[in-house]
């Protein structure tokens, strides 16, 4: 795996490892959902909260199936790096680059981040969402520009999904400078 892909894999792994213990486990994916809900002032029992927790659990289950080679319920950095190295580059063919589980989790995150519930995420809401995910402001600005193709200052889920088909998921989540990797959690 090239150094750029390896560095991207490590950055994503570190973001997913919410407790910093050096492995990914179901608790990390639940903690990620809980932290996002808490930061947005929502409880886990709210409709948006339940949707996000369920979506994150589905992402964990899929990740564990694909990445946890020894089936011990934990994904090591080495296992994660090997898995990322095996992924094909996201294509510009118009085909989705994110798995159904990852896209469902992003859809749930989108609705949590849509603070006013109008079905649109304005620039400020998008920047707060990506900031919560530790994406640098400049990269988040560039990602928003990719999604807001009509430049009206707001994006719908359909806009995000369409941009994902055109630019690949990594560009929308982490900015256009990220290596094109498919199937990455957000």
N, C-alpha and C positions, 0 to 999 in steps of 0.2 A: 504494500500500500504506500502511495506517495506521502511525503511529509505533510502536504496540505490536507489530505483526507485524514491522516492520522491525528493531526492537530484538531480538525473539526470533530472527529470522533471523541477525542478527549474533552473538548469544551462541552459537548452535549452530555457526555457521561457525567461530568462534574455538575452540570445543572440538574441532571436527573437524580443524582446522589444527594437527596435532601438532608440526610443526617451525617454526611461526610465520612461514612465508615469504609469507603473504598469498594463497596459492592452495591448493586441495585437489587432491590427486593420489592415485593408488593407494598410494603409500608412506605417506601419512597414515593410511589405513585399516588397513594392515598394522601400522604402528607403534602404533596404538591397541590392536590385538589383542595385540601383543607386550608392551606396557606393562601391560595388564590381567593377562596371564598371569604376567608377572614379579612383579607386586604380590601375586599369589595363590600364588606359589611353584610355578608349573606351567611346564613346557616346551612349546615349540611342537610337539613330536612326540608329546605325550600325546594320548589320544583327545579330551579336552575342548579341548586346544590346537588340534588340527587342525580341530575343528568350528568353533571361534571364528574362526580365520584364514580358513577357507573361507567362512563366513557373511559376514565383513567384506569379503572380496573380491567376493562377490556383490552386497553393498550398493554398493560402489564402482562395479561395472560398471553397475548399474541407475542410480545417480546420474549417471554419466558419460553414459549414453544420454539421460537426461531433461534434464540441466542444462548440459552442456558444448556450448554452441551452436556454437563454432568447431571442435570436435572436435580440439583440440590436446592432449588428455590431461590437462588442468588445468581446474579450475573456479575462476573468479575470484569475489570477493565480489559483484560486480555480477551475474554470472550466477546466483549462489545467491540473491541478494535477488529477482531477477526471477522465478525459479522458485518461491520461497516465496510471492511475491505472487500467483502464478497458481493456487496450491493452494486447493481449496474448504475451508471450515471443516469440521472433523471433526463428524460428525453424532451426535446422541444417539439414532439410530434403531436401535441395536443392531448396526450394520454395523461391521466392523473399520475403524479409521482408519489402521493401518500397512500398508505394502506387505508382500507375502510375504517379500521379502528382509530388510526391517527386522525383521519378527517373527522370522525365523530367526536373525538376529544377536542379538536380545534373548534368544531361547531359549538360545542358546549362552552368552551372558553370564550368564543366570540360573543355568545349571548350573555355571559356573566360580565364581560367587559363593556357591553352595550348598556351603560349605566341608566340611561333614560328609557330603555326598553322600546325604542322606536324601530328596531330592526336594522338600524344603520349604526355604523361606528364612525364617528367623526375623527379628525386627525388627533385631537387631544385624547380621546378614548383609545385609539390605536396605539399612540405613543405610550400611554400609561400601561396598556396590556403588554407591549413588548418590553417596556422598562421593568415591569414585574418579572419578566422572564430573563432579565439581565442583558438584554440586547442594547448595545451602545446607541445613543440617540441618533447619530449620523446614519447608522445602518438601518434603524427603524424608519427614519425619514425616507431613505431610499426605497425601502420595502413598501411604505405607504404610497409612494409615487408610482410604483409598479402596479399596485392594486387599484388606485384611483385614476383609472385610464381616462375618464371624462373630466377630470380635474374639478369636480364640484365640491371637494372637501369632505365627502362622506362615502363610505363603502357599505355595500350590503354583503350578505353571505354569498350571494350569487357572484358579486364582483370578485370576492376573495377566491372563490372556487374557480371562476373563469381565469383569473390571473395565475392560479396554481397550475392550470393546464398549459398556459402559455410560457411561464417562467420557471416552473419547478417550485416545489415546496420550500426548499432551503432558502431560496432567494426571498421568499415572502416572510419567512419566519426570522431569518437572521441577517438579511440584507443581501444585495446582489453579489457581494464579494465572496460569499460562502461557496465551497465546492458543491457542485450539483450532486446531491446524494438523494436517493429515494427512501421512502418509508421511515423518515425520521420523526420521532415524537417532538411535539412543540412545546 
